[in-house]
Amino acid sequence: MEFTPRALEERARVLKEQLPSLPVSLAVVAGSGIELVLPEARKLLELAYHQVFPFPVHGLIGHTPTLSFWEVQGRGVLMFHGRFHLYQGYSAAEVAAIPRLAGLLGVSTYILTNAAGALVPTLEPGSLVVLADHLNLQGANPLVGEWGRWREPVFPDMTHAYDPDLRKLALELARQAGFAVQEGVYAGVLGPSYETPAEVRMLAQLGGTVVGMSTVQEVIAARHMGLRVLGLSLVTNYAAGIATRPLSHEEVLEAGAKAQGKLVKLLSELTTKLVAA
């Protein structure tokens, strides 16, 4: 069955009846190997993705496909544990379903995390990149067809795809959390194979700082919805040609687990400040 705007709107309507009656303005999305919790918050509800989205959900190692609802200072926060990828066979519209659903539920700020490979040798695994821009090299766009006509603007501006004020706040809090941190550009590729050394050199020459297989479809859709976006890339490995050993998904998951404590601290601080704002 084709995934349509009307199907998503209907699912959002049903979901609103299930969620606690708290104002919701913030959504957070976890990438590969990243398990998100809010230590100072109270989890009120958790739903499996197959209960949330109107299309088949495929499993992926390192992702726990659930949506949880948290109370923070009397307000609601949506936590999406796991995301959809083009390489899994999802359409661009399905990949973008998370930010679109979040927007329909009242969210105005969208924070996404991802695991990424370093395109420059000075960026060590375990460091954090606050995204300032991206390169869409995935051969897809979630606004193609009826989804672009779904709402205005048909041609959304992407000059500030990643909100400057949110980036400034994230850089400050990341340093406080103990991360080696800098701003950078996310090169979004299709996958699922890792990049060749020649491709890594090309991406770096194009201006990329980190590379991954997610994020850009979500960001385009989120900006189309009018959401403020903050992107955080956890560097889990050096990309091919920089790395001295073959790349593996297990390495990505392991690096994500090692940085878990610092990332949870950072996201908890971000959430508290943004909810109170």
C-alpha positions in Angstrom: 0.0 0.0 0.0 1.3 3.5 -0.9 2.3 5.7 1.9 0.4 9.0 1.6 0.1 12.3 3.5 -3.5 11.4 4.3 -2.4 8.1 5.9 0.2 9.9 8.1 -2.3 12.6 9.1 -4.8 9.9 10.1 -2.1 8.1 12.2 -1.2 11.4 13.9 -4.8 11.9 14.8 -5.1 8.5 16.4 -1.7 8.9 18.1 -2.8 12.2 19.7 -5.6 10.3 21.5 -3.1 7.8 22.9 -0.5 10.3 24.1 -0.7 12.0 27.5 -2.3 15.5 27.4 0.8 17.6 27.7 2.1 20.3 25.4 4.8 18.8 23.1 7.4 21.0 21.4 10.5 18.8 21.2 11.5 15.5 19.5 14.8 13.7 19.7 15.9 10.9 17.4 18.6 8.2 18.2 21.0 6.9 15.6 22.9 3.6 15.3 24.2 2.3 18.7 22.8 5.3 20.6 20.3 4.6 23.4 18.5 7.7 24.6 17.2 8.2 28.1 16.3 11.4 30.1 17.5 10.8 33.6 15.6 13.7 35.1 12.4 13.0 33.2 9.5 10.6 33.6 8.6 8.2 30.8 4.8 8.0 30.5 4.4 5.9 27.4 6.3 3.7 24.9 5.0 2.3 21.6 6.6 0.0 19.0 7.1 1.6 15.6 4.7 -0.9 14.0 2.0 0.7 16.3 3.0 4.2 15.2 3.7 4.2 11.4 1.4 3.1 8.6 3.9 1.0 6.7 5.9 -2.2 7.4 8.8 -1.7 9.8 12.1 -3.6 9.2 14.5 -4.5 12.0 18.1 -3.2 12.1 20.9 -4.1 14.4 21.7 -1.2 16.8 18.2 0.3 16.6 15.3 -0.2 19.0 12.3 0.9 17.0 10.1 2.5 19.6 8.6 5.9 20.3 8.5 7.0 23.9 6.8 10.0 25.5 8.5 11.8 28.4 7.4 14.4 30.8 10.0 17.2 31.4 9.0 20.2 33.6 5.4 19.6 32.8 5.9 19.4 29.1 6.1 16.4 26.7 9.1 15.3 24.8 9.0 12.7 22.0 11.9 10.2 21.8 12.3 8.2 18.6 14.6 5.2 19.2 15.8 4.2 15.8 15.1 5.6 12.3 14.4 4.5 8.7 17.1 4.4 6.0 16.8 4.4 2.2 19.2 1.4 2.0 16.7 -0.7 4.0 14.3 -0.3 1.0 12.2 2.5 2.5 11.0 5.3 0.2 12.2 8.8 0.9 8.7 9.6 2.2 8.9 6.8 4.7 12.4 7.8 5.8 11.0 11.3 6.4 7.9 10.0 8.3 9.5 10.7 11.7 9.9 14.4 11.5 6.6 14.8 9.7 4.8 12.9 12.4 6.6 14.9 15.0 5.4 18.1 13.3 1.8 16.9 13.1 2.0 16.2 16.9 2.9 19.8 17.6 6.7 19.6 17.8 8.6 22.8 16.8 12.2 21.6 17.5 13.8 18.5 16.1 17.1 17.1 17.4 18.6 14.2 15.6 21.7 12.1 16.5 23.6 9.8 14.2 26.7 7.7 14.0 29.1 8.9 11.4 32.6 8.3 9.9 35.3 10.9 10.0 36.4 12.3 6.6 39.3 14.1 8.1 42.1 12.5 10.1 42.1 15.1 12.8 38.5 14.1 13.8 39.0 11.2 16.3 36.4 8.5 17.1 34.4 9.5 20.1 34.3 13.2 19.2 31.1 15.1 18.3 30.3 17.2 15.3 27.5 19.7 15.5 26.1 19.8 12.0 26.1 23.2 10.2 25.2 21.9 6.8 24.9 18.7 4.7 25.5 17.3 1.2 22.5 15.3 -0.1 24.2 12.5 -2.2 21.5 9.9 -1.6 19.8 10.4 -5.0 16.4 11.1 -3.3 14.4 13.9 -1.9 11.3 13.5 0.4 9.5 16.4 -1.3 9.2 14.7 -4.7 5.6 14.3 -5.9 2.6 14.7 -3.6 4.6 15.2 -0.5 6.0 18.5 -1.9 2.5 19.6 -2.8 1.2 18.6 0.7 2.0 22.0 2.2 3.8 25.2 1.5 6.4 26.1 0.5 6.9 23.8 -2.4 10.5 25.0 -2.7 11.7 25.4 1.0 14.8 27.4 1.6 17.7 25.4 3.1 20.1 28.2 3.9 19.8 27.5 7.6 18.8 23.9 7.5 20.5 23.5 10.9 19.4 26.3 13.3 22.3 28.6 14.2 21.1 29.3 17.7 20.6 25.6 18.5 24.1 24.9 17.1 25.7 27.5 19.4 23.9 26.1 22.4 24.9 22.5 21.5 28.6 23.5 21.1 28.7 25.0 24.5 26.9 22.2 26.2 28.9 19.5 24.4 32.2 21.0 25.7 30.7 21.0 29.2 29.8 17.4 28.8 33.4 16.5 27.9 33.2 16.0 24.2 35.9 17.1 21.7 33.5 19.0 19.5 33.4 21.1 16.4 30.9 22.2 13.7 31.0 20.4 10.3 29.2 19.2 7.2 27.4 15.8 7.0 27.8 14.0 3.7 24.7 11.8 3.3 25.2 8.8 1.1 22.9 5.9 0.2 24.8 2.9 1.5 24.6 0.2 2.8 28.2 -0.5 1.7 30.9 1.7 3.2 32.6 4.2 1.0 35.8 3.5 -0.9 39.0 5.4 -0.2 38.5 7.3 -3.5 34.9 8.3 -2.5 36.2 9.4 0.9 38.7 11.7 -0.7 36.0 13.1 -3.0 33.6 13.7 -0.1 36.3 15.6 1.8 37.1 17.7 -1.2 33.4 18.6 -1.6 33.5 20.0 2.0 32.3 17.0 4.0 33.5 16.6 7.6 31.6 13.3 8.4 29.8 10.7 6.3 26.7 8.6 7.0 23.7 7.0 5.5 20.8 8.9 7.2 19.8 12.4 8.3 19.4 14.4 5.1 16.0 13.2 4.2 14.7 13.9 7.7 16.2 17.4 7.8 14.7 18.4 4.4 11.3 17.2 5.6 11.6 18.8 9.0 12.5 22.2 7.4 9.5 21.8 5.0 7.4 21.4 8.2 8.9 24.6 9.6 10.8 22.8 12.4 14.0 24.1 13.9 16.7 21.4 13.4 19.7 20.4 15.4 22.0 17.6 14.1 24.6 15.9 16.2 27.0 13.4 14.7 28.9 11.0 17.0 32.1 10.1 15.2 32.4 6.3 15.6 35.2 5.5 13.1 37.6 6.9 10.5 36.3 6.4 7.0 38.0 4.1 4.5 41.5 5.2 3.4 41.9 7.0 6.8 41.2 3.9 8.9 43.9 1.3 9.2 41.5 -1.6 9.3 38.4 -2.8 7.6 35.1 -1.0 8.7 32.3 -2.8 10.4 28.9 -2.1 11.9 30.0 -3.7 15.1 32.7 -1.0 15.5 30.0 1.7 15.1 27.8 0.2 17.8 30.8 -0.2 20.1 31.8 3.4 19.8 28.3 4.5 20.3 28.1 2.5 23.6 31.4 4.1 24.8 30.1 7.6 24.3 26.7 6.8 25.8 27.2 8.5 29.1 28.4 11.8 27.7 25.7 11.9 25.0 22.9 11.2 27.5 24.3 14.1 29.6 24.4 16.4 26.7 20.9 15.6 25.4 19.5 15.8 28.9 20.9 19.3 29.3 19.7 20.3 25.8 16.2 19.0 26.5 15.9 20.8 29.9 17.0 24.1 28.4 14.8 23.9 25.3 11.7 22.8 27.2 12.1 25.7 29.6 12.7 28.2 26.9 
